[in-house]
Amino acid sequence: MSLAKRIIPCLDIKDGQTVKGIRFEQLRHAGDPVVLAEAYARQGADELVLLDITATQEGRGAFVGLVQRVAAVLDIPFTVGGGIRSVQQVECLLQAGADKVSINSAAVRQPDMINALAAAFGSQCVVLAIDACPHDDSAWYVYLNGGRMATGRRVEEWAAEAVDRGAGEILLTSMAHDGTKAGFALELTARIAQAVPVPVIASGGGGSMAHFAAVFAEGHADAALAASVFHFGEIKIPALKHYLLDHGICIRSDYLS
Amino acid sequence: MVAIFKYNAGNVRSVQFALERLGVSSVCTDDPAALRAADKVIFPGVGEASSAMQYLRQRGLDVLLGQLEQPVLGICLGLQLFCRHSEEGDTTCLGLFDTDVRRFPAFADTRLKVPHMGWNTLHKMQGPLFEGVKEGSAAYFVHSFYAEPCVGTTAFTHYGQHFSAAIQHNHYFALQFHPEKSGPVGQRILENFLNL
């Protein structure tokens, strides 16, 4: 085997609970994050992402506590993100036990933050999240605030700059595919994955096991992220791993019987 | 008592949590007396080689590390600092292992993503740390530099080329991957170290 493709469930956290927005709206509850994180690790998730979508200060403080409780039970790596604005905030999250942080809007507004984080903590823990949307000219552009604000920046250009500045991984979400369960953005993912020297996590649109196989084989993704299909048991991770193995995708399978 | 070696390149929290899951308490310290007195010493590391070595030398901790008599476990950067030399910052390291540390070749030459990040498999494992660990088990790696295979290599992993996933010399053990983040496989390896 060589380096395994990773399966990453994403837990959206609001006020200490896991939620998942359909097209980032209409939130539904999907369980206690600590319990869910541990269950995913046991099922063979390769990594987890915890995304804080809480808007209030109190909620943000609680998130650090949650990160620490998750770190205590989890024996696989996890990334935390959502509303990260400062180096101090990142230090706090890493000290709580997170392995990586994902930054999005703040990195677009102050790109130097990527350099600062890479210098302070190393590129390996700096994940740049990009929310992408296609325009009429068929090019993909970077959006902020959960897809509500256009930046006018091309995705490939921003990804390349961020990697130059020290981002160690790209979490690439297609806003056009997110919540649709109609498959990942294969062409966009392939283009970015083949252009940057760091791993690319594909996100948005994973609805069937075949979609995951496609994003690895055709999309050249290093990892694939999804939320509700895992939270609501529509795709079970052991079954997905078996499926990918049968389709010639290199995955971590030593725990499978 | 297990001592976690405190210096400027630790990922101490995750290692402590992993030990707690095994029911083992640990102390994180740079006190020479406490480090010498511990049953086991863990030397973790996430960081950069030259600044880590500089920090250790300024405090005489490089000498102390080489004099420890109990089982010592280096993790990630810890493994690299146990080698002779690292290409990261052109750094002279501790020289406990008879090998050198090189950078993975650039993406433009190989299409290999660097850092080598994620789950990769362990092969030809030898020695007490790998007791009960099956050939081809996967462990979690995050690194841009690797130790070349040497006589002390006790596990190999392939990423572009074979490199040392684990090295042992006498009572000095080291792992390039993160056992504290490598699920049941990593837990077994940590348990084996604690049972030495």
Interface residues (C-beta under 8 A of the other chain):
Chain A: M1 S2 L3 A4 R6 A41 D46 A71 A72 V73 D75 I76 P77 Q95 A96 G97 D99 G122 S123 Q124 C125 G168 E169 P197 V198 P199 D222 A223 R252 D254 Y255
Chain B: N11 R13 S14 F17 A18 E20 R21 V46 G47 E48 A106 F107 A108 K113 V114 P115 H116 M117 G118 W119 N120 T121 K134 G136 S137 A138 Y140 V142 H143 S144 H158 Y159 H178 E180 K181 S182 G183 P184 V185 G186 Q187
